[in-house]
Amino acid sequence: MTWLKTVYRYAPYRVRQLMANVEAVRRKQIRHGGEYHRYYKEMDIEKMLSENQQPIQFVRLNRLLAHSKKTIPYYQDVLSTESVHSMDELAKIPFLTKDVIREQGSRMVNPQPKEGVWKAWTGGTTGSSLFFHRDKQTMQYEYALYDRLYEFAAGGKRGKIARLSNVLIAAPEIGHPPYWFVIYPFQQLQCSIDHVDEKTYGDYLKAMLEYGVELGTGYGFSWYLLAESMLAHKNQKLSLRGIVTDSEGLTDTQRASVEEAFSCVMYQTYGTSEVGLIAVQCGEGHYHILDRCLVEVIDAEGNVLSEGEEGELAITDLLSLDAPYIRYRPGDRGIVRNSGCACGWKNAYIEELTGRVEDYLVTALGRKVQRIGRLTKDVKGIVAMQIVQDAPGKIHVRLIPKEDFQPEYMDQMRENCREFLGEMAITWEKVAELERAPSGKVKYLIRN
């Protein structure tokens, strides 16, 4: 497939569009094959979000353990039990890490899978690449779930989609549209994230209007950049029925800007490349965990923490039988609560995603400090920023400014740093765009 990617990269626009549509046909056969239609027909996402899912999750957990012990070479070696009688007994089961996936390779997969497996790659946000497998049957469930979520967000049949994501449409230096092409099998206007700015936003809106877009998906930060330009120019010609994002998260303020610009509700999701869709954000900003996953919170030694405590997330994909992810540590941190969200949804939720395990700054005293989102609180006049640290006690801020930005606005960030980190040397610069990981996601912290 490498040579095909090379051909695609250097092919003319029309050829790339054709190749993308051929690939879409192949992917649709996988996503909508097998059990997809049964999953889609039986799925009730409102019920999934509004009811406590723990009983069904427990049944699925024991089915997963029994299947893994019987069929997966790696788990035949490391699992000491085929079932548990309570969630507390999960401590008997070893954690799964990216290093284990790299070392074990095909031993993580059922040699005779029911639907087959999909081999994939992710560059992540840390620059450390990972080859992994997905159970195709689980992917069919996930795409039925996405389709139901799109309908939920749109208040009915979803209609045509505009997707902003990391697909090469045109070289970044290209200064004229089209920055998109139509993916006919998915009724989708696939849009580049490499060209979104204040000069081009009108081109994107025109293309979405002409195609008849009703729902937005993809990378939240790119939707935010569009929204900021729309609001700055008082150009709100495009109203959508909903937006569902599936990559980097936005702050409450950024999400509000998107909702204002497009006159709709924005549902952010949390997931990983390896496991897929894990949780959906409600109006309170909490990520409600779907019935296909269990999420634990652990400390640095692997001990499970109490409800409401912050720590590293360990995720179990309850449906991925032929490529299991049991107590998988993707590197994210957060706070989980079992109930009590003011939105009314009854299932467990991630109260706050607090960053990556690698996300910390080193102070002048050598202390490692996480939850760096506190540093940008109440800083005005900025579309977005990225923090770079090359040495303890020093940070450099790259920022995309609004038109009303004033240098003195950075004094608030200096004050936040003094409060949370102690004295730090801060430098900053204006930039047109922020650095992205190979996946296309924005890296909010780069610690060299």
RAJO-V973857 format. One record per residue. N is the residue number from 1. RES is the residue in one small letter. BURIAL is + if it has 24 or more other ideal C-beta (glycine too) atoms within 12 Angstrom, else -. D_CENTER is the distance of its C-alpha to the mean C-alpha in whole Angstrom. Layout:
N,RES,BURIAL,D_CENTER ; N,RES,BURIAL,D_CENTER
This chain:
1,m,-,25 ; 2,t,-,26 ; 3,w,-,28 ; 4,l,-,27 ; 5,k,-,24 ; 6,t,-,27 ; 7,v,-,29 ; 8,y,+,26 ; 9,r,-,25 ; 10,y,-,29 ; 11,a,-,29 ; 12,p,-,30 ; 13,y,-,28 ; 14,r,-,30 ; 15,v,-,30 ; 16,r,+,26 ; 17,q,+,25 ; 18,l,-,28 ; 19,m,+,26 ; 20,a,+,22 ; 21,n,+,24 ; 22,v,-,26 ; 23,e,+,22 ; 24,a,+,21 ; 25,v,-,24 ; 26,r,-,23 ; 27,r,-,20 ; 28,k,-,21 ; 29,q,-,24 ; 30,i,+,21 ; 31,r,+,19 ; 32,h,+,22 ; 33,g,-,24 ; 34,g,+,26 ; 35,e,+,25 ; 36,y,+,22 ; 37,h,-,25 ; 38,r,-,26 ; 39,y,+,23 ; 40,y,+,22 ; 41,k,-,26 ; 42,e,-,25 ; 43,m,+,22 ; 44,d,-,22 ; 45,i,+,19 ; 46,e,-,21 ; 47,k,-,23 ; 48,m,+,20 ; 49,l,+,19 ; 50,s,-,22 ; 51,e,-,24 ; 52,n,-,24 ; 53,q,+,22 ; 54,q,-,24 ; 55,p,-,27 ; 56,i,-,25 ; 57,q,+,22 ; 58,f,+,25 ; 59,v,-,27 ; 60,r,+,24 ; 61,l,+,24 ; 62,n,+,27 ; 63,r,-,27 ; 64,l,+,24 ; 65,l,+,27 ; 66,a,-,30 ; 67,h,+,28 ; 68,s,+,27 ; 69,k,+,30 ; 70,k,-,32 ; 71,t,+,30 ; 72,i,+,28 ; 73,p,-,30 ; 74,y,+,28 ; 75,y,+,28 ; 76,q,-,31 ; 77,d,-,32 ; 78,v,+,30 ; 79,l,+,30 ; 80,s,-,33 ; 81,t,-,32 ; 82,e,-,31 ; 83,s,+,31 ; 84,v,+,30 ; 85,h,-,32 ; 86,s,-,30 ; 87,m,+,26 ; 88,d,-,28 ; 89,e,-,29 ; 90,l,+,26 ; 91,a,-,27 ; 92,k,-,29 ; 93,i,+,26 ; 94,p,+,25 ; 95,f,+,22 ; 96,l,+,20 ; 97,t,+,19 ; 98,k,+,17 ; 99,d,-,21 ; 100,v,+,22 ; 101,i,+,20 ; 102,r,-,22 ; 103,e,-,25 ; 104,q,+,25 ; 105,g,-,24 ; 106,s,-,26 ; 107,r,-,27 ; 108,m,+,24 ; 109,v,+,24 ; 110,n,+,27 ; 111,p,-,30 ; 112,q,-,30 ; 113,p,+,27 ; 114,k,-,28 ; 115,e,+,25 ; 116,g,+,25 ; 117,v,+,22 ; 118,w,+,19 ; 119,k,-,19 ; 120,a,+,16 ; 121,w,-,15 ; 122,t,+,12 ; 123,g,-,13 ; 124,g,+,10 ; 125,t,+,11 ; 126,t,+,14 ; 127,g,-,16 ; 128,s,-,17 ; 129,s,-,16 ; 130,l,+,16 ; 131,f,+,18 ; 132,f,+,17 ; 133,h,+,18 ; 134,r,+,16 ; 135,d,+,19 ; 136,k,+,20 ; 137,q,+,21 ; 138,t,+,18 ; 139,m,+,16 ; 140,q,+,18 ; 141,y,+,18 ; 142,e,+,14 ; 143,y,+,15 ; 144,a,+,18 ; 145,l,+,15 ; 146,y,+,13 ; 147,d,+,17 ; 148,r,+,18 ; 149,l,+,15 ; 150,y,+,16 ; 151,e,+,19 ; 152,f,+,19 ; 153,a,+,17 ; 154,a,+,20 ; 155,g,-,23 ; 156,g,-,24 ; 157,k,-,24 ; 158,r,+,21 ; 159,g,+,23 ; 160,k,+,22 ; 161,i,+,18 ; 162,a,+,17 ; 163,r,+,14 ; 164,l,+,13 ; 165,s,+,11 ; 166,n,+,13 ; 167,v,+,16 ; 168,l,+,19 ; 169,i,+,21 ; 170,a,+,24 ; 171,a,-,24 ; 172,p,-,23 ; 173,e,-,27 ; 174,i,-,27 ; 175,g,-,29 ; 176,h,-,29 ; 177,p,+,27 ; 178,p,+,26 ; 179,y,+,23 ; 180,w,+,22 ; 181,f,+,23 ; 182,v,+,23 ; 183,i,+,22 ; 184,y,-,24 ; 185,p,-,23 ; 186,f,+,20 ; 187,q,+,22 ; 188,q,+,19 ; 189,l,+,20 ; 190,q,+,18 ; 191,c,+,18 ; 192,s,+,17 ; 193,i,+,15 ; 194,d,+,18 ; 195,h,+,21 ; 196,v,+,19 ; 197,d,+,22 ; 198,e,+,25 ; 199,k,-,27 ; 200,t,+,25 ; 201,y,+,23 ; 202,g,-,26 ; 203,d,+,26 ; 204,y,+,23 ; 205,l,+,24 ; 206,k,-,27 ; 207,a,+,25 ; 208,m,+,23 ; 209,l,-,26 ; 210,e,-,28 ; 211,y,+,26 ; 212,g,-,26 ; 213,v,+,22 ; 214,e,+,22 ; 215,l,+,18 ; 216,g,+,15 ; 217,t,+,11 ; 218,g,+,9 ; 219,y,+,8 ; 220,g,+,9 ; 221,f,+,11 ; 222,s,+,13 ; 223,w,+,14 ; 224,y,+,15 ; 225,l,+,17 ; 226,l,+,19 ; 227,a,+,19 ; 228,e,+,21 ; 229,s,+,23 ; 230,m,+,24 ; 231,l,+,25 ; 232,a,+,27 ; 233,h,-,29 ; 234,k,-,29 ; 235,n,-,28 ; 236,q,+,27 ; 237,k,-,28 ; 238,l,+,25 ; 239,s,-,24 ; 240,l,+,21 ; 241,r,+,21 ; 242,g,+,17 ; 243,i,+,14 ; 244,v,+,11 ; 245,t,+,8 ; 246,d,+,4 ; 247,s,+,3 ; 248,e,+,5 ; 249,g,+,7 ; 250,l,+,11 ; 251,t,+,14 ; 252,d,-,16 ; 253,t,-,18 ; 254,q,+,16 ; 255,r,+,15 ; 256,a,-,19 ; 257,s,+,19 ; 258,v,+,17 ; 259,e,+,19 ; 260,e,-,22 ; 261,a,+,22 ; 262,f,+,21 ; 263,s,-,23 ; 264,c,+,20 ; 265,v,+,18 ; 266,m,+,14 ; 267,y,+,12 ; 268,q,+,8 ; 269,t,+,6 ; 270,y,+,5 ; 271,g,+,5 ; 272,t,+,6 ; 273,s,+,8 ; 274,e,+,11 ; 275,v,+,11 ; 276,g,+,9 ; 277,l,+,8 ; 278,i,+,9 ; 279,a,+,10 ; 280,v,+,10 ; 281,q,+,11 ; 282,c,+,15 ; 283,g,-,18 ; 284,e,-,18 ; 285,g,+,15 ; 286,h,+,14 ; 287,y,+,12 ; 288,h,+,14 ; 289,i,+,14 ; 290,l,+,14 ; 291,d,+,18 ; 292,r,+,16 ; 293,c,+,15 ; 294,l,+,17 ; 295,v,+,16 ; 296,e,+,18 ; 297,v,+,18 ; 298,i,+,21 ; 299,d,-,23 ; 300,a,-,23 ; 301,e,-,26 ; 302,g,-,24 ; 303,n,-,26 ; 304,v,+,24 ; 305,l,+,24 ; 306,s,-,25 ; 307,e,-,23 ; 308,g,-,22 ; 309,e,-,22 ; 310,e,+,19 ; 311,g,+,19 ; 312,e,+,16 ; 313,l,+,14 ; 314,a,+,16 ; 315,i,+,14 ; 316,t,+,17 ; 317,d,+,16 ; 318,l,+,19 ; 319,l,+,19 ; 320,s,+,19 ; 321,l,+,22 ; 322,d,+,23 ; 323,a,+,20 ; 324,p,+,20 ; 325,y,+,17 ; 326,i,+,19 ; 327,r,+,19 ; 328,y,+,16 ; 329,r,+,15 ; 330,p,+,12 ; 331,g,+,13 ; 332,d,+,11 ; 333,r,+,13 ; 334,g,+,14 ; 335,i,+,17 ; 336,v,+,17 ; 337,r,+,20 ; 338,n,+,22 ; 339,s,+,23 ; 340,g,-,24 ; 341,c,+,22 ; 342,a,-,24 ; 343,c,-,22 ; 344,g,-,24 ; 345,w,+,21 ; 346,k,+,23 ; 347,n,+,20 ; 348,a,+,19 ; 349,y,+,16 ; 350,i,+,14 ; 351,e,+,16 ; 352,e,+,14 ; 353,l,+,11 ; 354,t,+,14 ; 355,g,+,12 ; 356,r,+,12 ; 357,v,+,16 ; 358,e,+,17 ; 359,d,+,16 ; 360,y,+,20 ; 361,l,+,23 ; 362,v,+,26 ; 363,t,+,29 ; 364,a,-,32 ; 365,l,-,34 ; 366,g,-,31 ; 367,r,-,29 ; 368,k,-,25 ; 369,v,+,23 ; 370,q,+,20 ; 371,r,+,18 ; 372,i,+,19 ; 373,g,+,17 ; 374,r,+,21 ; 375,l,+,22 ; 376,t,+,21 ; 377,k,-,23 ; 378,d,-,25 ; 379,v,+,25 ; 380,k,-,26 ; 381,g,+,26 ; 382,i,+,23 ; 383,v,+,20 ; 384,a,+,18 ; 385,m,+,19 ; 386,q,+,18 ; 387,i,+,20 ; 388,v,+,22 ; 389,q,+,24 ; 390,d,-,27 ; 391,a,-,29 ; 392,p,-,29 ; 393,g,-,30 ; 394,k,+,29 ; 395,i,+,26 ; 396,h,+,26 ; 397,v,+,24 ; 398,r,+,23 ; 399,l,+,22 ; 400,i,+,22 ; 401,p,+,25 ; 402,k,-,26 ; 403,e,-,29 ; 404,d,-,31 ; 405,f,-,30 ; 406,q,-,32 ; 407,p,-,32 ; 408,e,-,34 ; 409,y,+,30 ; 410,m,+,29 ; 411,d,-,32 ; 412,q,+,29 ; 413,m,+,27 ; 414,r,+,30 ; 415,e,-,31 ; 416,n,+,27 ; 417,c,+,28 ; 418,r,-,31 ; 419,e,-,30 ; 420,f,-,27 ; 421,l,+,28 ; 422,g,-,32 ; 423,e,-,33 ; 424,m,+,31 ; 425,a,-,32 ; 426,i,+,30 ; 427,t,-,30 ; 428,w,+,28 ; 429,e,-,28 ; 430,k,+,27 ; 431,v,-,24 ; 432,a,-,23 ; 433,e,+,20 ; 434,l,+,18 ; 435,e,+,17 ; 436,r,+,14 ; 437,a,+,13 ; 438,p,-,14 ; 439,s,+,11 ; 440,g,+,11 ; 441,k,+,9 ; 442,v,+,11 ; 443,k,+,13 ; 444,y,+,14 ; 445,l,+,16 ; 446,i,+,18 ; 447,r,+,21 ; 448,n,-,23
